[in-house]
Every structure is written in C-alpha cells, then in structure tokens.
Amino acid sequence: ALLMAGTAACGATTTASPTTTVTVTQTPPTETVTVTALPEPAPEQTEEPIEASTSSEPPPPTPADRAMTLAQEQAVEEAQSYLDYSGFSEQGLLEQLTSEYGAGFEKADAQFAIDYLNPDWNAEAAESAASYLDSGSFSRSGLLEQLTSEYGAGFTKSQALFGLKAVGY
C-alpha cells in the first residue's frame, strides 16, 4: 500500500487507495471507403452464331411422348437406326421396317415412323449413291438404275438424280 500524506481538513493524515496503471494506446481513426463496382459489359460477339443442325433427326421419343403407341415408338427408333446406318429411300425403309426378314413392323406403324422422322430423301439418295460408289464401280446410267430400281434402292428419279449430282455425276 502506498501511503500518501496530505493535509486534510483539520490537519488529519489520510491513506490513499492503491492505484492501478492502465496503458492507453491511441490508434488513428479508421477510414471507411465504399466502392461500388459495376460488372464489365460482355464483349461483343465477333463470331457468326452457330446455326442449329438441319439434321432430319428429331429427338428420340420417350414414354412421356405417349401420343404414339409402343409399336409406333419402337418403329421410330428402328427407322432412325436404319437411317443412321445407311441411305434409304422411302420405299426401301418401308420394306426394311415391314419385312419378316427385317424389323417385322405392321405397315401402319412403319409408315407412322417414316412420317414422324420425315427424312430428307435427297440427302438419303446422296448417301446411298456414295455408298454404292464406295463398294463398286458404276457408270452414271448404272448408278441411276441402281438408285431407282425397285430391286435396288428404290429412290424416285428426281431423288436419284440429286444423289448422282452429289457424288459428281
């Protein structure tokens, strides 16, 4: 204890309470700054937009698309599989879908699938013509006959001519 002598009223001596030392550190005042940043504008598109595919492939049907029967849905899937594999004429695809040696669908279900897919028969003829040339040699008239024959590809004459032009004949 620290004794402090002092003069009090009437000349009495008093005792002071113990002292506590406190260190006070002064910090400079903090500044608050608010910054508002706007996003940079997107760069202008300099490339040409990508166009949607003009493929004749619609999205595959799902059970949610039950506007068609199960047989029709299966015929659509099978027809698309054939079209993905090779170039078919409408006649050739119908025969493949309905043949007992092919898919064996009822004619109405096969025709539904063809109508639903709505293939580009000219593109199919071009694919078929290229396939024939890859597998053998054909004169222009021989290839035309192969593409239009009911025993060949079964394309119409105008579709076959499109196919010939596409392969350079």
CORZIDA-V185021 format. One record per pair of residues at least 24 apart in sequence whose ideal C-beta (glycine too) atoms are under 10 Angstrom apart, sorted by the first residue. I is the first residue (numbers start at 1). GAP is how many residues later the second one is. Records with the same first field share a line. If there is no record, write none. Layout:
I->GAP + GAP
This chain:
54->66 + 69
55->64 + 65 + 68
56->24 + 27 + 61 + 62 + 63 + 64 + 65 + 67 + 68
57->26 + 27 + 60 + 62
58->58 + 59 + 60
61->52 + 55
68->41 + 44 + 45 + 48
69->39 + 40 + 43
70->39
71->34 + 35 + 37 + 38 + 39 + 41 + 42
72->33 + 34 + 36 + 37 + 38 + 39 + 40 + 41 + 44
73->36 + 39 + 40 + 43
74->29 + 31 + 35 + 39
75->28 + 30 + 31 + 33 + 34 + 35 + 36 + 37 + 38 + 39 + 41 + 42
76->33 + 34 + 36 + 37 + 38 + 39 + 40 + 41
77->26 + 36
78->24 + 25 + 26 + 27 + 31 + 32 + 35
79->24 + 26 + 30 + 31 + 33 + 34 + 35 + 37 + 38 + 40
80->33 + 36 + 37 + 39
82->31 + 35 + 37
83->30 + 31 + 34 + 36 + 37 + 40 + 41 + 44
86->38 + 41 + 42 + 45 + 67
87->32 + 34 + 36 + 37 + 38 + 39 + 40 + 41 + 42 + 43 + 44 + 45 + 60 + 66 + 68 + 76
88->26 + 31 + 33 + 36 + 37 + 39 + 40 + 65 + 66 + 67
89->30 + 32 + 35 + 36 + 39 + 58 + 59 + 61 + 63 + 64 + 65 + 66 + 67 + 70 + 71 + 74
90->24 + 25 + 29 + 31 + 34 + 64 + 65 + 66 + 69
91->30 + 59 + 62 + 63 + 64 + 65
92->32 + 36 + 58 + 60 + 61 + 62 + 63
93->24 + 26 + 28 + 31 + 61
94->60
95->55 + 59
120->39 + 42
121->34 + 35 + 37 + 38 + 41 + 42
122->33 + 34 + 36 + 37 + 38 + 39 + 40 + 41 + 43 + 44
123->36 + 39 + 40 + 43
124->29 + 31 + 35 + 38 + 39
125->28 + 30 + 31 + 33 + 34 + 35 + 36 + 37 + 38 + 39 + 40 + 41 + 42
126->33 + 34 + 36 + 37 + 38 + 39 + 40 + 41
127->36 + 39 + 40
128->24 + 25 + 26 + 27 + 31 + 32 + 35 + 38 + 39
129->24 + 26 + 30 + 31 + 32 + 33 + 34 + 35 + 36 + 37 + 38 + 39 + 40
130->33 + 36 + 37 + 38
131->32 + 36
132->31 + 35
133->34 + 35 + 36
134->33
138->26 + 29 + 31
139->30
140->24 + 27 + 28 + 29
141->28
143->24 + 26
144->25
